[in-house]
Amino acid sequence: MIKNFKLLTVLSLAIFFQSCSKNDNDEYVVYPKTIYEHVATSMNYSYLAYALQKTDLAVVLDGVEEYTLYAPNNMAFGRFLMENGFSSVDDVPTKLLRKVLLNHVMVDGIEYRDFKTGYFSTAAQFVNGSQMRNLSIHIEQVNMRVTLNGESRITQGNVRATNGIIHVVDKVIPIPSIVTFAKADTGLTNLLIALTRSDLTADFASILSTNLGTAPAPFTVFAPTDQAFIDLLVELGVQSLSDIDEPTLKATLTYHVIGETNANSTMLSDNLELNTLGGPITANVTGGATLTDGNNRVSKIIAVDIQADNGVIHVIDKVILPN
């Protein structure tokens, strides 16, 4: 027993001294690590470390600029590879791998206690080789439990580095589509219910999941809040969304989507006609951004530029109705 104790003591000291360096005063100093050094020196993150090297992001996370990294461990990264039909990190196209990794990086260091529910920006992505665009990320914080894009949860927070903070996640964060945000945002629950109603003759969930580069993506979606749908039920004199007949619901939803356009809020102007999948509506910006449908009903745009990979969402306070 004494021998075992001595052996453990020697091993512990050896491990300690490996991470320390002796200074001129014969004192041992532990040197802090960058975000990348934390990842690269842990056996739990060998997939992630190699992916960062392959995409040249290791240099970025080894510098002095501050970042937050959501770090999937080997089990999480391995599951991502398996679920997407890749046998190794090398099988993932570099462009896709970089997009996935940048979806795990935010500018500035964010403490776990500072997370709030809402939409935030990940690190900028390149579009068409040059144009920069920041994808949004949906953070849901409930009782200090933090979920990212509705699927990935932080399991260990506040691993501090010299250039930011690492938060360990249990799953690779999905690159968001329009539908990802509709599922993740509890304030859009009624919209999700409407889009996925089983009797609809149009599969809106599949359509709005279309990958960027394939028509009719990208999309501009005007997303009514849950309260907007509750107000609609009162306006129509019905009890629930299931009471709205299929043709009316289908036509209504088409008026909230513009195809083949990623229209950010800066592209809106007064008396601008927008050609939705259902028909024209009119945008105005003076006095606050609004949309006017063919019935002269006005919807206020209350949140803008929620950027998915295949389009952008603007949140509105009133459901648009067909003529």
Steps between C-alpha positions, in 0.01 A plus 500: 500500500787738590676416175184579301467833679860591421449407135190718474685790660787473252259484204307801627816704536616398152172613346516829691855581394419426136264800501739727689823680427783604731584873520822670614392495865449121496120546522270294285246695296194357321464669161144566375390362165323643198168353389673289239767380744227381738343299217826370356635376834188303595448145372124562521514748210730337244232517226435866571871586516567334165196669342622841620842431349355383170289815461773744615284601796761374745701816430196718570429333836867508592529878470420798721148585378232388748252229404250260648534142376226240539709184503356160402704214643604190305174320570293794373723554195501128422121495506493797261726313257293182520162674463623682189660200333866593558752242617758759608560874527691483171182386324321825587544761224720777640248772412224318688728419792598865535134604495421246772789616718426872460147419618668415834690828536379837627701820527594602858510281807156425645469378859246226566308720745450762226307279259150624424227363275506657156681520167868582477766499226761233438832574332472631144469256212623554146230504232600452135864524600502860620179637650489471880185391680439412863267210564273543800496257788199448725586476869235372741580548868255341742597462866868535404469216249627628163397349165634610161283486184260272682726194498842556657533547876788645698619232743801685643542875504772757555821324399704818492779567255733794440290603199147413605281226643414142406162344571475123447196382301350154470422522128632679193281810463287468185552753223165677522233491233180702523334194654779460758409836648126431482562187708750657741314824577218438748354836395429353154320186619169584328680571174664157518162339571350677198788409268488133594123441512447151362221586254692770314544424131830691500792365705619834637748342741682324216484804273645732766777245570626521140877541495657826390582481129191296416182679386283636651759580771601744634184622670379812673246398763271729699437299816192584711541473876288263707288797612445594134342160439287530814377839375426342161274238660302778667484694173371197311265390780648151538634307798824352366727479197341167411170685446645696207425315177797366305473727193488811719792391719710401199433830323571693819838335552609571141459873567775477762770365267704656220695252293851533354569814705695566819355846572665659803330790676729750327339404169154614612367844409173695488233373258718203404296223339608155616399203289430218742416146391134592550496845345615858555520680833643847569787594729547840665773619736404855601394500864610137537513209255159361405331273247157571352299218344226522236240550773680813626594318819835619635757274663787655694844346454625460857827306445716493192787317330491162670740338256468133417723324250219484244330833564405770744212540746328822607253466788161672467219570747201425273426213260479608134175390335433432131268730306 
